[in-house]
Each structure stands twice: as structure tokens, then as C-alpha cells.
Amino acid sequence: MNVIKSTVYLTLTLFAFQTAAQTRDSLDIKIGQMILIGFPKAEVDQQVLQEIREGKVGSIIIFEKNIPPRNSFVALKKIVWTYQQAAPIPLLVSIDQEGGRVNRLKDKYGFPKSITAEAMGKSPSLDSVKFYSEATATTLAGLGINVNFAPVVDLRSNPVNPIIAKVGRAFSANEDSVTLMAKEVIRQHRKYGVLTALKHFPGHGSSKDDTHLGIADVTNTWEDRELKPYQSLIDSGYVDAVMTSHIVNRKLDPDGHPGTLSDDVLAGILRQRLHFNGVVFSDDMQMHAITKHYGLEDAIRMAVNAGVDIMTFSNNIAGSDERTVDKVHGIIKRMVENGQIKRQRIDESYARVMRMKKNLLTRDKEAIYKQELQEASRKLDAANAELANYAQYKDVIAKAEKKKKKRSKKK
């Protein structure tokens, strides 16, 4: 009952803020919902907490540096809880928990062991994907983390790709196999009320370079079939969100802009061709594929105008300048006021983010009901088994009594 009351309260909170957005100048609130920020240590950061409290941040991201080394589960849960309680609009609390190399919640902290997507992809059945995905989803749900930046749906098309294939992040080179396994990952997360984001759109599997370090150009290696997992999963209703990649693909954007900053890629392909109208997260805006070639203001303007709904500033990339919430927030607001970004674009992103948060609350409630139903079903099965055993016991006793009576009559 307490969980249901909490869900109702959060739903009313969202409604109240949406109503307020229609009755007063709420540009600050709406821009805040477009910013995802990292925090520096394995403790609550007071500056980030205040920014959350003021509504300047709508999402946060967890890295390994944020995990307390002792009593990790409870300690991290307390950190997440503190941030969430301070938020006027419920936060999206995100993490990159793919398994294998991209694995923040390591078993050395007491979390369940994980394996790479490649290892899961080599299994002759979906059992491995189901097992490890459910273990991940239950852990995230328990911690209060409600968005996993997974599964990776890049194809293993270049086996020496330094950031995808060589570190086991792709399920397969076959687009149908990738789709099948990604769907199972999403299904297991949805059972426990955790949202997922497919990445890295429109396809990073054929690259020869790492966008953390600089430009990765896939113009001559990218294939149209890399879009198939996105198309299939969107059509079947399995996509909560999509994360962009910073790859350059002149087949898709003749001007050579990275996917994150490309109107041709995001508005043209993802929105119009694939008909996706959910939330688009940027990959980290502090990766060198962006910072070495675009100034901060240009990158923000291009990303928003291209169709990014939530921009990621992790403050976790070596060699990149730290980006404060006030600075990012101020740049976006100024660009709206001077017309470089249309107010309509902010409204569109705000509507998508709020819809996603409402869906998250609904899914939390559905997950609770499903778990209660499963528990009730288990108890019923146990009761039926006991009854069956009792009936069998009575039958054995009755037969023994009959035999006893027959022997008595013979005497």
C-alpha cells in the first residue's frame, strides 16, 4: 500500500509541474529536464544536490567512482535516494551497465557477476541473456536506478573495432541475432520497472576508431542493415529511448557532422524514417569527438536543434573541461531567448521526457503488481502441492486401514 501511495504521489507531482509549465514562465524547468549530469565522488555532492533541488537537473548518471567501497549496495542506494528525494520532478537515474568491460557494478563490490554481450551471444539459447539481464535489472531496481544505457545494438561488423567488438560489447555480426537478444534484455528490464536505451545510433559497429578519443568516420564501412535492430525494436514497441553516437557518416550527413549533432541523422532517419518519437539521449558531450572539433555552445545548439532531448555531461572524460550545470543551462536559455534554438524544440523535448517519466511510474506499478501476482501464484502452487501431499497421505492411511480391517476379519 505504501508503494502505491508513493506512486500516486509521484504521478501527482508530475501533473502539478506540467500544469505549472502551462501557467508560468517555466523555461528553466524545461531546460533542466534536458540535462544529465555526473557527480564526482562516492558520496552526495552538495552542489549537485542543490542543482537538483532547484530543478536545474532532470537526470544523473552513476559511474564506478560513485560506488562506496564498503557496504556498497546500501551506501549507493542511500546516495540515489537522497538525490531522488530532493528532486521536484522525479529523476532519471542512469547507468551504463552492459556487463563485461562496461560494468560499473562489479562483483568486487558485492554485486552479481556479469558477462559481455559477446559471451551471451555465443550461447546456443536465450537462457544466458535472460539470466544475466534479470540479475542486472533486479540489482538496478533495488538501487533505485531506473535507466540502463543498454543494450548495445551495434553489429560486430568490424571484429577489430577498438571500442565495440574487441571489448565484447556486440552480441553478434548478424542484425537479426542482435535484435532477438536485445529484445530479451529489454524484456527482463521491463519486468522490474527499469527503462533501457538502445545505443549507439545510427551504428558504431563498423568503426575503426574510438569516439572517446576523437572522430570516428564510418562513411566507407557503415551498412544500412545496422539500422535493422532499431527499426525492428521500434516497430514492436520495445524501445524506451535511444542514445546517439558521435560517429561521422557522410552517407547519412553530407556535411560530415557527428550523429549526435546531425539533423539528417536524428530528425531525418530516427524520427521520420524509423518513426521514433521517444527520448533521445546524447552520448557524452565531453567525448573528444565533440570537444576537439566543436565549441561547447555550437555543440549544444546543434544537438538540441538536431533532436537530442537529454544531453549527457558526465564530467568523467579524461582531458575534457568540466561542464557545470549553470553553464550548460545558461547557454541553452540564452540561445532560446535569442532565437538560435526555438522554444518549440524545448517544449518537444520536455513533453517526451515527461512522458517517459510517467511511463516509468506506470511501469513501476505494473512491475509491483506482477511481482505480487507471481508471489501469490507461488504460494498457491505451494498450497496446492501441500493439499496434494495431504490427499496422498490420507489415501495411504485409508488403504492401510482397509488392509488392517481385512486382516482383523480373517482372524
N, C-alpha and C positions, 0 to 999 in steps of 0.2 A: 504493500500500500504506500509506503514512504517513497519508493521508486516512482510509482505512478504520480504521486503528488509532485515530485521533483520534475518529472517530465512535463506535467501540466504547467508548472511554474515557468519552466524554460520556454515553453511554447508561448505563454502569455508575455514573457519578456521580449521575445522576438516580435510578437504582434505590436507591442507597445512602441518598440523602436521603429517599426515600419510605419506606424501611424504618425509618430513624431516626424519622421522623414518627410511626410507629406504636408506638415503644418508649420515647419520652421526651416531655416537655412541649415540643412543637415549635411552640407558638403564635407565637413570634417569627419563625420561619422562614416559616410560612404567611402571616402578615401581610405580611412583606417581599415575597412574591411578588405581592401586590396593589397594590404601589406602583410607579409610573413617575415618574421624576424627570428634570428637565433639569439641565444643568451650565452654569456661567456664561461660559466663555471658550473660545478655540480651543487649549486645552491640557488635559491631565489635571488635574482638580481633586482635590486630596489628600483633602478631606473626603468627597466623593462616592466616591472610590476606597475609602476606609476603610469607608464605609457598605455598599458592595457587598461588600467582603471579609467583613464581619460578617453578611451575608445579610439586611440590612435593606431592600434594594432588589432587585427582580427584573427591572426593565426601565428603560431610559434612552431619551431622545429627543434627536435631533440637529436643531439649527437652523442657520441661516446663520452666526450668531455663533460657532459651534463649528468652522467651516471655516478652517484656516490659509490665509492669502492666497498663500503660495508653496509650490510642490511639493504642492499641495492633496491630491491623491489619496493619495499615500504618507503624508503627515503625518496626514491624518484616519484612514487605515487603522491607523496606529500608536496613535492615541488609542483607537479602538474596540477594538483588540487588547489594549491594556493593561487596559481595564475588563473585557473578557471573561475574560482570564486570571486576574483577581483574584476572579471570581465562584465561589462554592462550587456554585451551580446555574447552568448556562448562562443568560446574559442574553437577554432580548428587546431587540434594539437597533432602535429605530424611527425613522421619519422621515415627514414629510408631503411626499411627492414626487409631486404630482399632475401637475405641468407647468404652464407658463404663469405666472400670478401666484403660485400656491402651489408654489414651486420653490426648494428650498434649495441644490441642487447646480447652480449656474448655470454657463453656458458661460464666463463670465469667469474661473472657477477651473480651466478646462480640462475640464469635464465635458460630455457630449453635450448639444446643444441640445434643448429640449423645447418643446412647444406645448400650448395649452389643450385641455381636453376638448371645448369647443365647436368648436374648429377641427378636431379629429379627427372629431367628429360630423358635420361638413359634407362629409366625404369620401364619394364615391359607393360606396366599398367599405371593407372592414375593413383594407386594406393599411396605412393611416396609423396606425390603432390598434396593429396588430401591430408595425410598425417602431419607433414611439416607445416602446411598452411594453416591447419586448425590450431596447431601448437602456437604458431605466431599470433594468430588472431585472438586466441584466448588470453595470451600474455598482454597484448596491446590493450584489449578491452579492460583487463584488470588494472592496468596502469592509468587508464583514463586517456590513452592515446587513441584518437578517433579517425585518423587518416594515415594510411600507409602508402608511401610513394613506391608502389609495386602493383602489379608485376611488370617486369621489363618485357615488352613485346617486340623488341628488336630481333631481327633474324641473325643467326650465326653465319652470315653470308661471307664474311671475311674472317677466316679462322685465326689470323694473326692480329686482329683488331685489338689494340692495347688496352682499351677501356671496356670492351664488351666480351668478345669471345675468349681472349687469353685469360680472363679472370672469371670465366664461367657464368656470366650474367645472362646468357641467352639459353632458352630451352632447347632450341633446335634451329637448323637452317631451313626447315620446312614451315611455311606460313600456316598451314592447317594444323600441324602439331603444336605450334606456338599458341594458336587460338584456343585449341582444346585445353591445354594446360593452364593458360591464363584464366580461362573461364572457371576452372576448378579453384584456382587461387582466390578469385573474386567471390565465388560461391561460399567458400569457407569463411572468408572475412565477413560477408553479409550475415552469416548465421549469428555472429556475435556483435553486430552493430558497428563494424569498422568499415569505413569507406576506403576505396582504393583509387589510385591514379595510374593510368597506363603511361608508359614512357619508352623511348624519347621521340616524340612526334617531330617530323614525319618518318623517322627511321635513322638509327645511328649504327646499324649493324655492319654496314659496308665500309665504314671509315677506316683510315689508316692512322689517324691522329686522335689525341685526347683534347676535348674542348676545355678541360680544366686548365690546360697549358697554353692553348692558342686556337687558331682557326682550324677546323676540320672540314675539308672540302670533299663532298661525295658526288660531285657533278657527274663524274665518269664511272662511278661504281654503283650508285643507287638504282634500284629497280622498283617499278610500280607495285610489284607484289608485296613490298614492305608495308603498304597501306592496308593489305587484306585483313590482318588481325584487328585493326581499328574498325574497319568497315563492318566486319562480321560481328564484333562485340557491341558496337553501337546499334546495329540493326536488331540485335537480340536483347537489347536493354541491359547490358552488363557493364556499362561504363559510367562510373560516378564522376570521374574527372580525367583530364589528360594533362601530362606535363610535356612542355616543349623541349626541343633540343636546340643547341646553338650551332648546328651544322650548316654549312653553306651548300646549297644545291641550285645551280643556275638553270637546271631543267625546270625547277619549280618557281624560282625567283631570279629572273634575268639580271636584276641589279646586284645579285650576289650578297644579299643581306642574310644573316643567320636566321634560322627558322623562328626563333623567339621574337625577332624584330620584323618579321615579314608579313605584310598584309596578304600577299599572294598565297603564302603557306597557311596562315591561320584563318583568315576570313575566306579566302578563295577555296582552299581544299578542305580544311577541317569543318568549317561552318557550312559552306554552300554545297560542296561536292559530297561530303560524308554526312551532312545534316546533323552535326553535333551541336547541341545548344546547352551543354553543361559547362561547368567551371574549367577554365584553362589556367593551370599553374605555370609560371616560368621555371625553367631550371635556374640554378643560382645565377643571379645577375652579376655576381662578383667573379665568375669564372673569367679566365683571361681571354677566351674567345670574344667576350664582350668588352672587358675593361681595356684591353690593349688596342682596340680598334674604334671604340665609341666612347665619347664622354658620358658622364652619368646622366646629364639632362637629356641628351639625344637618345640614349638607350631607353630611358623611362618613357619619353614621348613616343618613340617608335613602338615599344612593346605594348603600351596601352592602346594606341591607335590601331595596331595590328589585331588586337583582340585578346590580349592577356588579361585575365580577371584578377589574379593574385600574383604579385611579384615577390620572388624569394630573395632575401638578403640575409644570408646565414652568418656573415662575419666569421667564416670558417675556412676561407681560401687563403693559403699562404701567399704573401706578396701582394694581396689586394688591400686597398684602403678600407678602413672600417666605414660603414654607412649607418648613420644614425636614423632613427625613426623620424625625428623632427626634420632632418634634411630632406629625406625622401618625400615625406608628407608635404613639406613646404613647396618642393619642386612641382609636385602634381597639382596642388591647389593653385599655384601661380600660373601654371600652364592652362588650367581650366579658365581662370579669370581673364587671361589674355588671348584665349581662343585657340591656342595650339592643340589643346585637347577639348573636344566637345563635351558639354555637360551630359549629353545623351550617352556617351561612352561610359561615363562613371555610373550613370543610372542602370545601364545594361549589366555591368559587372556586379553592381550591388544587388540587383534582382537575382542574378544567378547564384551569388554567394549565399544570400538569404534563403533561397530555395533549397540549396544544398544543406544548409544548417537545419532547415525544417525537416528535410528528408532524413537527416541523421537522427533527429529526435524521434521521428516516427519509427525508424529502423531500430533504435534502441528499445522502444516499447515492444515492437514486434519480436525482437530477439529475446526479451524478458519473457513474453508470453510463450514463445516457442520452447524456451528452456524449462518453464514451469510445466508446459504440456508434456515435454519429454520426461521430466521428473515424475509427473503424475502417471505417465504411461509405464515407467519403470516400476513404480510402486504397485500399479495394478497388475503388471506381469508377475511381480514377486508374490502378490496376494493370491493370484490365480494358481501359481506354482504351489504355494502352501496348501491351498484348497485341494489341488490335485493330489498332493502328497498325503493330505489328511484322508481324502476319499480312498486312496490306495491303501492307506493304513487301516481304515475301517473295513475295507474289503478283505484284507488279510486276516484281521481279527475275526470277522464274521465267518470266514472259511474255517479258521482254526476252531471256532466254537461249534460249527457244524460237525467237524471231524470228531471233536470231543464228545458231542452228544451221541454220535453213531457208535463210538467205542463204548459209551456207557450203556446203550441199549443192548449191545452184543453181550455185555457182561450179565 
